[in-house]
Amino acid sequence: MRKIGCTALVVGGLMLVALFVAIRSWAGPGPLADPVNVTIAEGATLTAAAQSLEEAGVIVSADRFVMFSRVLGGNAPVRAGEFEMPAYVSQAEALRILQEATPVQRFVTVTPGMPAVIVHDRLMENEHLTGEVAVPEEGSILADSYSYERGASRADIVARMQGAMDEALVELWPERRPNTAVSTPEEAVILASIVEKETGVAEERRMVAGVYSNRLRQGMRLQADPTIIYPITQGRPLGRRIRRSEIDAVNEYNTYSMAGLPRGPIANVGREALEAVLNPAQTDALYFVADGTGGHVFAETLDEHNRNVERWFAIRRQRGEME
């Protein structure tokens, strides 16, 4: 009996030691020397997730990880997505990350005034996205930053961007002020796209919108340089000065050769530009020109505007930009 009792004590002691070693292995530092991101596929099992962790060097053994997880890690399923694993992360913490942590969020940004062709370029060049997508309709996207996870569909992101624009118009259009010069949400986007391309200082958006609203109401030509460039490059930088022949060109965009709005937007716009067009500044100004600081100086009369233009030319000559 004494021998059996001693044997039981030894076995029990060994089991306690094994349990202690297992728990220490489970909760202790892992082999990962540098942080790494691990992607878990949609619908992946615990075994498949463990294999991904082993391949990334987060754990030593996928089989051991699965065994420990089922005994010590609870019953919560692993989640799909891209997860950041810190250096020397323990097996216990690695499982917690897969079960509870928010997947890594990435962002694609459409800046105000970005044309559809460049939005398309950015989406197609992004190696973390999947699938093909056509160039979106110009002006259909709300300029903003959009989060996504690795493996997201380009088409789904474009749909979210376009949905955000639809929602913005539904919200903002009923709040338009009587002095707006546009009569439909579509016209609001067109004018806002010109405001975006002509405004380098955010605080000037409403003033620029006020000038263009005045010109539209009086039947004056908008004479916005970006509308000359758009049919030539589809919104990409021209890379040179505008030619006289391009200023005189007659088409459905060039606001030097036609009165009214272009046939469509010349860029994608942000919420602030839409708000400016729907609530333009109360002003009698009909003209504006660069002031040399990134902003503009505004004028009510052509004589005043011509003087402002001369001052701008003088600044450019001082800079060596003109002879």
N, C-alpha and C positions, 0 to 999 in steps of 0.2 A: 504494500500500500504506500509505504514511504517512497519507493522508487517511482510509482505511478504519479504520486503527488509532486515529486521533484521534476519529473518529466513534464507534467502539466504546467508547472511554474516556468520551466525553461521555454516551452512552446509559447506560453502566454507572453513571456518577456520578449521573445523573438518577434512575436506578432506586434507588440507595442513598438518595438524598434522599427519594424518594417512600416508600420503606420506612421511613425514619426518621420521616417525618411521620405515616405510618399507625400505626406503633407508638406514637408519642407521643400521637396522637389516641385510640388504643385504651386506653392506660394512663393518660392524663392526666385532669385534673378534667373532670367532665361539667357540663351546664348547670343541674342541679337546685339551686335556691337553698335550699329547705327540705326536710327529710325527708318522705317520703311512703310509704305502703303500697301495694303493687301486688299484685293478685290474679291468679294464673295458673290458668285453668280446668283441670279434670281432662282429660288427653289433649291438651292444647294443644301445637302444634308450636313449633319455634324461631321460625318466622315470626310465629305468633300471639302468642307471648310478647314478641317484639320490638315488635309493634304496640302491645301494652299498655304497654310501657315508653315508647314514643314519646308515646302519649296522656297518660301521667302526667308527661311532661316530664323523664324520666330521661335520655333520649338524644335526639339531634337527628334521626337518620334510622334507621328500622327496617331499610331495605334495606342500609345501610352496616353496621349492627350485625350483621345476619345474615352478610354477607360476611366481616367481620372474625372473627366467632365461628367460622366454618367453617375459616378459615385459622389463627387464633391461639388459639382458645379450647378446643380439645380436642373429644372426641367424646361426653362425658357428656350425657345428656338433661336438659332442664329439668324441674323438679318442679312439681307442682300445689300450690297453697296461697296464703296471703297472706304477702308478704315485705316487710320494712322496708328501704327504700332511703335511706341517709344522704345528706345534702346533698353535692353536687358529686361524687357517686360516679362512678368511671370506668366505661367500658363493660366493661372487663375484670372489674372487681369486681362489676358488676351481673350479669354472666353467672355468675361464681363463686357469687354469692348464690343465683341461680336453680337452680344445679346442686348446691350443697352445703349451703346454710344450712338451719337448721330453720325451718319456717314459723312465723309469729307465733302464739303460744299465748294464747288468751283463756280466761277462767274464769267459770263460773256457780256461785254458792255457795248451798247450802241450809244455813241455820243450824239448829242443834238447836232443835226445837220449832216449826219453820216448818210450817204446815199445807199440804195439797196445793193448795188454791185459790191460795195466794200463790206456790207453786212454779210453778203454771201461769201466773199473771200474769207472773212474771219471764221465763219462757221465751217467752211470746207477745209481750212488749214488746221483746225483744232483736232488734234489726234485723239482727244478723249471722247469725241462724239462719233456717232455711227449713222450710216445711211446717207442717201443722196437727197438733195433739196434744190429746187429751182430758185432762181433769183426772185426774191419776194417782190410783190407789187410796190412800186415807189410810194412812200408815205404811209404804208399800211402798218408800220411798226412804230410803237412808242419807244422813243429813246430812253433807255434806262439800263440798269444792270440786272441780269437774270441769273439766278443760281441753277446749277445742274450737278448731277452726279456722273461720274465716269460711265461711259456706255450709253448715255442718254441719246435719244434720236434727234437729229438736226431738225427734222420736220416737226417734231413735238415742240422744240424750242421756238421755232418760227411761229407756230400756232399760239403759243403763250404770248409772244411779243405782239402778235396781231390782236389777240384777245384783250391785251392790256390797252391797246389803242382804242378798240371798240368801247371798252368800259370807260375810258377817259372821256371820250366824246359823249357818251350817254350821260355822264355826270356833269360835264362842263357846258354842253350846249344849252340846256335850260337856264343857265346862269348868265348867258350873254347879256351885254349891256346894249342900250338903244344906239349907241354911237359906233357899234361894230359895222363894218362895211361888207361883211359876208352874209349870204342869205341861206347857206346850207352848211352842214358839218364838213362836207367835201371841200367846199370853198375855204373853210377855216383851215383845213390841213394844207391846202395849196398856199395860202397867204402865210401861214406859220412857217412853211418850209423856206420861203423867201426871207422872212424875218430871221430865221436861224442862220442862213448863209450870210446875211448882211450884218449880223450883230456879233461883235467881239467882246462886248461888255454886257453881262447879264442884266444889269440895271437899266440898260437902254432898250430892252425888248419892247416895252410898252410904248416908248417914244417912237421907235422905228415903225411899230405897228400903227401908231397914230398918223405918221406921215403918209404911209401907204394907204391908210383908210381915207385920208383927205384926198389923195390923188385919185383913188378909185371913184369916190363920190363926185369929183369934178370932171371925170372923164379924161384925166391926164394919163399919159403913159407912165408906168411904174419905173421904167429905165433902171432895172436891177441887173447888174453885171452877171450874177450867177445864172440868170435865165438865158443869157447868151451862151454860156459855157455848157449848160446841161445837155442840149441836143448833140453837142460835139463829143463829149466825153462820158455821158451818162452819170455825171457827178464826180468823176475822178479829177484830180488836179490837172489843169491845162498845161502847166509847166512853162508858160510863156505869156507875153502880153496878148491881149485880145486884138485881132486884126480889124481894120476898118470894114472889110468885107463881111466879117462876122457880126459886127454891130448892125450893119445894114441888112443882114439876112432876114428873109421873111419866113417864119415858121410858126408853129403853134406854141412855142415857148418864149421866143425872144420878145421881151417887153419893151425893147427900144423900137421895134417895128410894128407894134400892135398895142392897142389900149386894152385894159382889163387884165384879168388873171391868165396865166398860162393854162394849157389844157389839163395839166395835172401837177402834182407836187414835184419838186426838184431835189428832195431829200426827205429823210425821216426826221420827225420833230419830237421834242420833249413836251412835257405837260406845261412848262412855263411859257413856251412860245404860243401854245394854244390859248392859254389864259390871257396873254398879251393881245392876241388878235381879237378875242371875244370881249376884252375890256381894254381897248387901246387908250393911250393917254389923250386927254383933252388938250389939243394944241392946234395952232393955226399954221404950224410949220408944214412946208411942202417940199423941202430939200434937206439933204444932209451930205456931209463929206467927212472923210477922215480928218482927225485933228492931230495926228502924229503920236498919240499916246496909246493907241489901240481902240480908242473910242471915236465919237463923231461930234461935229458941231452942226447945229440945226439952224435953218433959216426959213423965214416966212416969204421973202421976196427973192426973185431971181438975181437982182443986183447984189443983195446981201450974200446970196449963195456964191455968186461969182467971186466976190472978195474972199470968201472962205476958201474957195478952190485955189485962188492965187496963193494964199498963205500955205495951203497944203503942198502946192507945187514948189514953193520956196523951201519948205522943209525937205522935200524929196531931193531937190538940187543940192542942198547942204549935205545930205547923206550920200550923194553920188549916185542916186537912183535915176536922175534925169539930167539932161544937159541944158 
